[in-house]
Every structure is written in structure tokens, then in C-alpha cells.
Amino acid sequence: MKNKILLLFYILFIFNSNLLSNENNNTLKVGLLAPLSGPHSEIGNSLLYSLQLALEEINDKNVVIVPKDSGFNNEEKINSAINELKLNGVKIIIGPITYQEFDQANKYSDLIFISPSNINPEFSKNIISIGISLESQLIALSKFLQKQKKKNTILMYPKNEYMELIEKKLKILNLKNIRTFKYSPNPEVLTGEIETLTNYSQRKKNLELRKKMFEDKEDEQSKKELERLEQLYTLGDVSFDSIIIIDFGNNLKSVLTSLVYTDVDQENVLFTTINQWFDESIFYENTIKNLYYPSVNYKEYRKYNVKYFERFKIYPNEITILAYDALGLIYYAWKENNGINSINDFLFKNKIEGKIGTFSFKDRKIIQELEIYKTENKKFIKF
């Protein structure tokens, strides 16, 4: 713990020293809004470390990071931090990290904010969101399912605080061949809901009725058919050929378990979900053979994690790779335009390559071209 504090102090000292030494030069000053103290300080410090790595890779002494503690959804603290950055001559800022803080950032129309938030992936007044958006993920999954010739998809999402946001995004995207299904995040309720979705009770009855047809027959063919039926749990197909589950962690695992419990045939139904940041705990969800999802470039993500660990002896928070890419994006815009004067300097005609993958900018919206991965034999395999 002492070593971590010393390392953080050293990085802050270096950033502040660079700021003073370049105060009168033609420098790119980039602010960082992050919770550097309090219960969320681990995220803030991780963001700070990631920018140190990005600075080392850029290797340009004219680029300076100015970090400020903005707290977490703390209106007074974030405004104080932004005003301090303005006093230091900062015009472009990495942050805020949450969508809830956007209202505060919008007040400062003379500043540009690059946020790792994935809620609103577009140019919103003076804020650019570069997080792995739901839009990018669903577009990638839709293309994947089309290539797999799936034409009857159930898109599942929980009844929680994000439900309205998900429904708003779905309405805008207008995806084809997709039906929606909302479920309770309560596992005890969830199983019953998925039994209804999969017509589980009727399929069990179908099996029992079919078995009775052969129980009293003595011919060899009937005996073999009865033996085959005894190996089944249900009889009959479900009304869909693919699934998209918008959920994470244990909630996702509960949904997967319920689908397998209701005997959804994994040979005929394709199981997909949204970006899980290569969460290895999925490997131990023994009920699912293959699970597909869109994500960032796994090779680059691993390289980043290894480099980060070797440098700081801890593993990074997932969103820090977005801050890493944000600095690269800012530096690219600065070099291309001989400075950054407005948010429009980020309206690139060409696609941009980052650590997480390829960005495209169209109609003031940011879309990541994500790759599809599947979990198989405790590995993440690019599909």
C-alpha cells in the first residue's frame, strides 16, 4: 500500500513539474477529471496510471496531463476541479467518467470533454463519449447473427434502472428480426419467466405424451424410440434461433442457467451477450458450451493489461484503456489540426485505430467496430 501511495505521489509530482516547465511553451495541456480520493479513488488512480503509460508511448514533452480530483457524482467538487483546470490553461479534458456528471460539464462551453462513458456515443454539445456503446455492440451482434443466418432473435434485458435507456436505443436502431423480452433480476422470479418464454411446461407434456405412446409396445423399434425419449427433458423446439442477453456478472449467469434448465438446445440456438470485458468467471459457468459477444481487440487489451501490471504491479480497471485511447485521440487531433480549437476538430473523415479497435465518426456519432469473440475451452477465441 505504501509503495502504491509513493508511486501515485511520484506521478502527480511529474505531471505538475511538466506543467510548470512548459507553462509558456506551445504545449497540449490535457486535464483529467477523476475521483482521486474517497471510495472510488481506485478507479481514479487507475485512470491516472493509464495516462502515464499513454504519455510514455506518445513520447512528446509538449504533452502535459493536469489531474484534478473531481469526486464521484459530486457537483461541488467537479465544478471546483473544472475551474482549477481552466486557471491552468487547460482547454480539453478527459472526463467526466459518468453520464450523471454531464450536466456540470455542459456548463463550460469553452472547454472540450472526452468521456469514457458509453451512455450517449455522440458529440453532445461540448462532450464526446468514446465508451463501448450499446449501439456499437448491438450493431456488431446484428451483423454477426445475419452472417450466421439467424432470423428469429430474442433480445433479453432486465427490468431495472437501465430498462428505459435500452428501449430508447432499440427504438433508434430499429433492428430487424428481433423480439424483446424483459425479465426480473430476481432469480426466483426469473426462472418462471423463462419457462414461459421457452414454453417449457408444454414441451415437457409433449415428451410425456410421446413416451406413453411407446411404453406398452414390445417391438424393437418402439423400445429404441422409448430409450431415446428417456434421454430427453423436453420435446419440441423453442420459438427462436438466437438470443442476445443485455446483462452482466451473476445476473447474466442466472439467465444462462435458466435457459439451460428449460432445455434450450445449444446446437440450434445461438447464445450471445454484450461486452463482458473478457471476464474469465464465465469460464466456470458450466451450463453454457459457447457464448458469443462483441468486444475490443483482445490482443491489444491483453498487451495493455500486461504492460500496466509490469509498470504498476496491479491490474487496471477496464475503463482505463478508454482513457488511454482518449489521450491518443486528442494527440492525433492536435497534430492533424495544428492545435484544437473546437469539438469539430474531432470530426475525422477517416477511421481511427486505437487500442480498443477502430473508431468511425459519422453524423457526429461515434461507432466502434467491435470484434466477435466466443468462450470455448476456457479461452476467448476471435470468431
TAKA-V679468 format. One record per backbone hydrogen bond with DSSP energy under -0.5 kcal/mol. NH is the residue of the N-H (numbers start at 1). CO is the residue of the C=O. If there is no record, write none. Layout:
BEGIN
nh: [NH NH]
co: [CO CO]
END
This chain:
BEGIN
nh: [5 6 7 8 9 10 11 12 13 14 15 16 17 18 19 20 21 22 23 25 27 28 29 30 30 31 31 32 33 34 34 36 41 43 44 44 45 46 47 48 49 50 51 52 53 54 55 56 57 58 59 63 64 64 66 67 68 70 70 71 74 75 78 79 80 81 82 83 84 85 86 87 88 89 90 91 92 93 94 95 95 101 102 104 105 106 107 107 108 109 111 112 113 114 115 115 117 122 123 124 124 125 126 127 128 129 129 130 130 131 133 134 137 138 139 140 141 142 143 144 145 146 147 148 149 150 153 154 155 155 156 156 157 158 159 160 163 166 167 168 169 170 171 172 173 174 179 181 183 187 189 190 191 193 194 195 196 197 198 199 200 203 204 205 206 207 208 209 210 211 212 213 214 215 216 217 223 224 225 226 227 228 229 230 231 231 232 235 241 242 243 244 245 246 246 247 251 252 253 254 255 256 257 258 259 260 261 262 263 264 265 268 269 270 271 272 272 273 274 279 280 282 283 284 285 286 288 289 291 292 293 294 295 297 298 301 302 303 304 305 306 307 308 309 310 311 312 313 320 321 322 323 324 325 326 327 328 329 330 331 332 333 334 335 336 337 338 339 345 346 347 348 352 354 358 359 360 362 362 365 366 367 367 369 370 371 373 374 375 376 376 379 381 381 383]
co: [1 2 3 4 5 6 7 8 9 10 11 12 13 14 15 16 17 18 20 22 25 62 27 28 64 29 92 66 94 32 68 34 38 40 35 40 41 42 43 44 45 46 47 48 49 50 51 52 53 54 55 60 28 62 30 65 32 34 68 34 70 73 74 75 76 77 78 79 80 81 82 83 84 86 85 29 29 112 31 93 114 98 99 101 101 102 103 104 105 107 108 91 126 93 113 128 96 120 364 122 127 123 124 124 113 122 127 115 128 117 131 118 133 134 135 136 137 138 139 140 141 142 143 144 146 145 177 242 153 179 154 244 181 246 183 158 160 162 163 164 165 166 167 168 169 170 153 155 157 185 186 186 187 189 190 191 192 193 194 196 195 199 200 201 202 203 204 205 206 207 208 209 211 211 212 214 219 220 221 222 223 224 225 226 227 228 229 203 152 152 270 154 272 156 244 245 248 248 249 250 251 252 253 254 255 256 257 258 260 259 263 265 265 241 269 243 270 292 245 276 278 279 280 281 282 284 285 287 375 271 373 273 371 356 296 297 298 299 300 301 302 303 304 305 306 307 308 309 317 318 319 319 320 321 322 323 324 325 326 327 328 329 330 331 332 333 335 334 342 343 344 346 359 357 369 352 367 360 365 362 121 360 365 358 368 295 293 381 291 374 379 376 374 379 372]
END
